[in-house]
Amino acid sequence: MLRFFILFSLFLHSCVAAPKTPAAAAAVPAKKWLTLNGQEPAVVARGGFSGLFPESSAPANDMAVSTSSPGLTMLCNLQMTKDGVGLCLSDIRLDNATTISSLFPKAQKTYKVNGQDLKGWFVLDYDADTIFSNVSLVQNIFSRPSIFDGQMPVSAVEDVLGTKPPKFWLSVQYDAFYMEHKLSAAEYLRSLRFRGINVISSPEIGFLKSIGMDAGRAKTKLIFEFKEPEAVEPTTNKKYSELQQNLAAIKAFASGVLVPKDYIWPLDTAKYLKPATTFVADAHKAGLEVYASGFANDMRTSFNYSYDPSTEYLQFVDNGEFSVDGVITDFPPTASQAITCFSHQKGNLPKAGHALVITHNGASGDYPGCTDLAYQKAIDDGADVIDCSVQMSKDGIAFCHDAADLTASTTAMTTFMSRATSVPEIQPTNGIFSFDLTWAEIQSVKPQIENPFTSTGFLRNPANKNAGKFTTLADFLELSKEKAVTGVLINIENAAYLASKKGLGIVDAVKSALTNSTLDKQSTQKVLIQSDDSSVLSSFEAVPPYTRVLSIDKEIGDAPKPSVEEIKKHADAVNLMRTSLVTVSQSFATGKTNVVEEMHKANISVYVSVLRNEYISIAFDYFSDPTVELATFIAGSGVDGVITEFPATATRYLRSPCSDLNKDQPYAILPAEAGALLSVADKEAQPPASAPNPPLDAKDVIDPPLPPVANMASSNGTGEGPPQTPPPSSGTGATAANLSLSLLAMMALGLLYTA
């Protein structure tokens, strides 16, 4: 245990900044809030940092205070033992949050709680000594880290109070049930003399009324908690939806209300936001503060939030119409940054850092990639550089699309399944390739939003899954000039194959389009030419204004000097995978490489890709928060740009003063320290060490010269060029060897398109 707290202290010092002094905080201009009292909304940590550590454990409480803005409120859910000791646990049953079931496997009981039969291991069946001496905490949500399970004792209320949190909130959920079993939460509170307790909440009116006078003398705020609308309040036997109709009556015994967030911003059946209710306005009119519960970075909510948890907080505190007075959250740092750093961030604020926000197929997290809507959204979101991965149609039209294979991001499967072919030079699986279809045929299908995590049930903006139009390279460049974006990134792949096997000169097409747009004769807009082929980049060497970017599509752990020198011959920048900068094992950041420093020594810029908002793609060390991941790469690793499918998240971070770690301010968004979180767990619980990524080899940088563009009109077996196999027409069947997708692949893709 001593080792645990020593390591934990090191962890806090390595990656968490202490809150600034009140004097520093006072230097920040005051914001105008639409809360009841005009003050900043409160951040209330449910069980401490329970999104990371077991609820109300000592590390959860310490981490919540250390990573959150000043004034954090710590919430403890009160449960009572057989001998009347108060514990901090979310439920009256121990089995979901502790090791009790393995210790006493035959001790399950059934009790009637608020009219329902519940089965499990109940707190009130054990005295405090039995729990403290034998029982350990576990994470009670399956998707959260389990490596801390069984290592931390249950916390008593007095334990949490003893840490002197800035504010302390005690939630009393089951007073009526405990009273039936000769236990009294009110008497327990009187034994504590309410000392150190700033807020008490309960869904039971009778309990709040019974402690009203004592709470008033102690200046403890009382909050009435609304349960789901159809649930019944035990004192009045009325549904909570009925009690909502008379908020003035609640003001007689409470100064505020706590409600599930759906009371304020309900969702429709498709998980999109419905118009806000009048609940906050009605409560404020009655003189009641409003606290919203149910916030967590790793819970799927409305598609309107684009998987960005900060966006959800802003919807409740900075929507221009009202603000809740506080939020109850499992991830207090994210709530802190949303309220302290991102609220009232209106207008085109200057970026605090130099890093570029570069799109990956436009705002492809919100719309089908490389469509007019994805590009317009990216521009509206403030992206610095919009990108076009160039593909070629059979008749030589250059257009923007993520890959030559159209199956994943269009509806081509429904029309051109018989045109599926195998091209091992491009990918190991069959596909429907753009160079086998005319531009008219490509335009006849619809774009389709790509869902990288479909197998886990994560969808992206299904209401617009087929929205938007395909964009030619010429139209893309015209849009970039019309909207005066900072720059464009043109990605070129498969150039050698297209030239030799399809007679398509993609490099020439790009050069021609850039010349026609005059982007090769100006210096106001950046032009980045990216490729995984050094010979492609070398062909643009004659145009000095262009920035050439070498894409390295494999994980590397080091960049030796010979490799860097070889890159320097062909490129000015590199695009690296995230795991080439920070290694990750079983969703934990395990280490940091020196690749950025090695590239910077040679004056090579580093861009990192691909960043996404879905929490399942984000290491636990980043708090399941895409903003902390951005801070880790930008402020922590010093990259020169981030390539993202959600540019709004990146631009908001870079425009916040909290991203500038050199500024004296009350709160800063800090990078994670790779390996620090993992070191807190017992060694036996840590994942096995993985082999380091291999260093980049100089020979991996060098590609053969590009072949000349074949004259396909004269290469039909006459000996004047490579032989060509004509693609089958849409009315002919594909051969078994080359032209058909497997039944399994067809079924999988069919399910994808009907999702």
KAKAZI-V342607 format. One record per residue. N is the residue number from 0. OMEGA is omega as a letter, one per 30 degrees, with the letter a starting at -180 (999 if undefined). NEAR is the number of other C-alpha atoms within 12 Angstrom. Layout:
n=(N:N)
omega=(OMEGA:OMEGA)
near=(NEAR:NEAR)
This chain:
n=(0:1:2:3:4:5:6:7:8:9:10:11:12:13:14:15:16:17:18:19:20:21:22:23:24:25:26:27:28:29:30:31:32:33:34:35:36:37:38:39:40:41:42:43:44:45:46:47:48:49:50:51:52:53:54:55:56:57:58:59:60:61:62:63:64:65:66:67:68:69:70:71:72:73:74:75:76:77:78:79:80:81:82:83:84:85:86:87:88:89:90:91:92:93:94:95:96:97:98:99:100:101:102:103:104:105:106:107:108:109:110:111:112:113:114:115:116:117:118:119:120:121:122:123:124:125:126:127:128:129:130:131:132:133:134:135:136:137:138:139:140:141:142:143:144:145:146:147:148:149:150:151:152:153:154:155:156:157:158:159:160:161:162:163:164:165:166:167:168:169:170:171:172:173:174:175:176:177:178:179:180:181:182:183:184:185:186:187:188:189:190:191:192:193:194:195:196:197:198:199:200:201:202:203:204:205:206:207:208:209:210:211:212:213:214:215:216:217:218:219:220:221:222:223:224:225:226:227:228:229:230:231:232:233:234:235:236:237:238:239:240:241:242:243:244:245:246:247:248:249:250:251:252:253:254:255:256:257:258:259:260:261:262:263:264:265:266:267:268:269:270:271:272:273:274:275:276:277:278:279:280:281:282:283:284:285:286:287:288:289:290:291:292:293:294:295:296:297:298:299:300:301:302:303:304:305:306:307:308:309:310:311:312:313:314:315:316:317:318:319:320:321:322:323:324:325:326:327:328:329:330:331:332:333:334:335:336:337:338:339:340:341:342:343:344:345:346:347:348:349:350:351:352:353:354:355:356:357:358:359:360:361:362:363:364:365:366:367:368:369:370:371:372:373:374:375:376:377:378:379:380:381:382:383:384:385:386:387:388:389:390:391:392:393:394:395:396:397:398:399:400:401:402:403:404:405:406:407:408:409:410:411:412:413:414:415:416:417:418:419:420:421:422:423:424:425:426:427:428:429:430:431:432:433:434:435:436:437:438:439:440:441:442:443:444:445:446:447:448:449:450:451:452:453:454:455:456:457:458:459:460:461:462:463:464:465:466:467:468:469:470:471:472:473:474:475:476:477:478:479:480:481:482:483:484:485:486:487:488:489:490:491:492:493:494:495:496:497:498:499:500:501:502:503:504:505:506:507:508:509:510:511:512:513:514:515:516:517:518:519:520:521:522:523:524:525:526:527:528:529:530:531:532:533:534:535:536:537:538:539:540:541:542:543:544:545:546:547:548:549:550:551:552:553:554:555:556:557:558:559:560:561:562:563:564:565:566:567:568:569:570:571:572:573:574:575:576:577:578:579:580:581:582:583:584:585:586:587:588:589:590:591:592:593:594:595:596:597:598:599:600:601:602:603:604:605:606:607:608:609:610:611:612:613:614:615:616:617:618:619:620:621:622:623:624:625:626:627:628:629:630:631:632:633:634:635:636:637:638:639:640:641:642:643:644:645:646:647:648:649:650:651:652:653:654:655:656:657:658:659:660:661:662:663:664:665:666:667:668:669:670:671:672:673:674:675:676:677:678:679:680:681:682:683:684:685:686:687:688:689:690:691:692:693:694:695:696:697:698:699:700:701:702:703:704:705:706:707:708:709:710:711:712:713:714:715:716:717:718:719:720:721:722:723:724:725:726:727:728:729:730:731:732:733:734:735:736:737:738:739:740:741:742:743:744:745:746:747:748:749:750:751:752:753:754)
omega=(l:l:a:a:l:l:a:l:l:l:a:a:a:a:a:l:l:l:l:a:l:a:l:l:a:a:a:l:a:l:l:a:l:l:a:a:l:a:l:l:a:l:a:a:a:a:a:l:a:l:a:a:l:a:l:l:l:l:l:a:l:a:l:a:a:a:a:l:l:l:l:l:a:a:l:l:a:l:a:l:a:a:l:l:a:l:l:l:a:a:l:l:a:a:a:a:a:l:a:a:l:l:a:a:a:a:l:l:l:l:l:a:a:l:a:l:l:a:l:l:a:a:a:l:a:l:a:a:l:a:a:a:a:a:l:a:l:l:a:l:a:a:a:a:l:a:l:a:l:a:a:l:l:a:l:l:a:l:a:l:a:l:l:l:a:l:a:a:l:l:a:a:a:a:a:l:a:l:l:a:l:l:a:l:l:l:l:l:l:l:l:a:l:a:l:a:a:a:l:l:l:l:a:a:a:l:a:l:a:a:a:a:l:l:l:l:a:a:l:a:l:a:l:a:l:l:l:a:a:l:a:l:a:a:a:a:l:l:l:l:l:a:l:a:a:a:l:l:l:a:a:a:a:l:l:l:l:a:l:a:l:l:a:l:a:l:l:a:l:l:l:a:l:l:l:l:l:a:a:l:a:a:l:l:l:l:a:l:a:l:a:a:l:a:l:a:a:l:l:a:a:l:l:a:l:l:l:a:l:l:l:l:a:l:a:a:a:a:l:a:a:l:l:a:l:l:l:a:l:a:a:l:a:l:a:a:l:a:a:a:a:a:l:l:a:l:a:a:l:l:l:a:a:a:l:l:a:a:l:a:a:l:a:l:a:a:l:a:l:l:l:a:l:l:l:l:l:l:l:a:l:l:l:a:l:a:l:l:a:l:a:l:a:a:l:l:l:a:a:l:a:a:l:l:a:a:a:a:l:l:a:a:a:a:a:l:a:l:l:a:l:l:a:l:a:a:a:a:l:l:l:a:a:a:l:a:l:l:l:l:l:l:a:l:a:l:l:a:l:l:a:a:a:a:l:l:a:l:l:l:a:l:a:a:l:a:l:a:l:a:l:l:l:l:l:a:l:l:a:l:a:a:l:l:a:a:l:l:l:a:a:l:l:a:a:a:a:a:a:a:a:l:a:a:a:l:l:l:l:l:a:a:l:l:l:a:a:l:l:a:a:a:a:l:l:l:l:l:a:l:l:a:a:l:l:a:a:a:l:a:a:l:a:a:a:l:a:a:l:l:l:a:l:a:l:a:a:l:a:a:l:l:l:l:l:l:a:l:a:a:l:a:l:l:a:l:l:a:l:l:l:a:a:l:l:l:l:l:a:a:a:l:l:a:a:a:a:l:a:l:l:a:l:l:a:l:a:a:f:a:a:a:a:a:a:l:a:a:l:a:l:l:a:a:a:l:l:l:l:a:a:a:a:a:a:a:l:l:a:l:l:l:a:l:l:a:a:a:a:a:l:l:a:l:l:l:a:l:l:a:l:a:l:a:a:a:l:l:a:l:l:l:a:l:a:a:a:a:l:a:l:a:a:a:a:l:l:a:l:l:l:l:a:l:l:l:a:a:l:a:a:l:l:l:l:l:l:l:a:l:a:a:a:a:l:l:a:a:a:l:a:l:a:l:a:l:l:l:a:a:a:l:l:l:a:a:a:a:a:l:l:l:l:a:l:l:a:a:l:l:a:a:l:a:999)
near=(16:12:15:22:21:17:23:31:23:20:29:28:21:22:29:33:29:24:28:24:18:16:12:16:21:14:14:20:12:14:21:20:27:28:34:30:22:20:21:32:41:44:46:49:51:44:49:47:43:46:44:50:44:43:48:48:44:39:41:42:46:39:44:47:40:36:44:45:41:36:34:42:41:51:47:48:36:42:41:44:36:24:23:30:33:41:44:47:44:39:30:37:35:39:31:28:38:43:30:33:24:18:20:22:13:11:20:22:21:16:23:19:25:22:14:12:11:19:18:28:32:37:44:35:29:29:22:26:19:22:34:25:17:23:31:32:38:35:36:30:23:17:21:35:32:30:31:36:33:29:32:35:36:46:40:31:42:29:25:39:32:19:26:22:32:30:32:41:39:45:43:43:38:39:38:29:29:34:21:16:23:19:26:31:41:35:23:30:36:20:16:20:20:33:27:30:36:33:39:47:43:41:41:41:37:28:39:41:26:25:35:31:20:26:32:23:15:22:20:30:35:43:42:43:40:39:31:23:20:15:22:24:32:25:23:16:19:22:21:32:21:21:30:31:18:19:31:21:21:33:30:20:30:40:36:43:49:42:38:27:38:33:34:31:33:24:21:16:12:17:22:24:23:18:17:23:20:22:36:38:24:25:37:28:21:25:25:34:41:47:42:41:36:32:39:39:42:36:28:28:35:33:33:29:31:35:38:43:44:42:35:37:46:36:34:43:44:31:24:18:19:32:41:49:40:44:45:43:43:44:48:50:49:47:50:44:37:43:44:43:37:40:37:28:26:16:16:17:19:19:25:23:31:21:33:39:48:47:50:46:48:48:47:50:47:46:40:43:49:47:46:36:32:45:48:34:30:43:35:24:34:37:47:41:42:53:51:48:38:45:44:44:36:29:23:29:34:41:43:46:47:39:33:38:35:43:40:35:40:42:32:34:38:25:23:36:33:31:36:40:39:26:25:13:18:22:17:12:22:33:37:42:43:43:41:41:37:25:25:16:28:40:25:19:27:29:37:41:44:39:31:24:19:22:14:14:14:28:32:40:31:29:21:27:33:31:27:29:32:42:38:31:40:29:26:41:42:24:27:37:26:16:24:22:33:25:37:45:47:51:41:46:38:38:41:31:30:38:30:26:31:38:33:34:38:42:40:27:29:44:32:21:26:35:19:17:24:20:31:28:17:18:16:18:29:32:42:43:46:40:41:34:36:40:31:39:43:33:28:33:22:14:22:21:21:34:35:43:40:44:39:35:23:23:29:31:29:31:36:25:21:22:27:37:26:27:42:32:25:35:42:38:38:46:45:40:32:42:37:38:41:42:33:34:25:25:30:40:36:32:30:30:31:25:41:39:25:31:37:25:18:26:20:31:36:44:46:44:35:36:43:40:44:39:35:31:29:36:41:38:44:42:46:40:46:45:53:44:44:50:40:37:42:39:32:30:36:29:39:33:40:49:45:44:47:47:47:42:44:45:44:41:48:39:32:36:30:38:39:28:25:15:20:22:30:32:40:40:47:41:35:43:36:33:32:29:39:38:31:34:32:24:17:16:19:25:22:14:19:16:15:21:25:20:26:30:24:22:17:25:32:29:23:15:17:27:27:23:25:25:24:28:20:15:21:17:14:13:13:14:22:24:20:21:16:19:28:22:19:22:12:15:20:24:17:15:14:23:28:27:31:23:13:11:20:23:14:19:29:20:16:30:28:16:22)
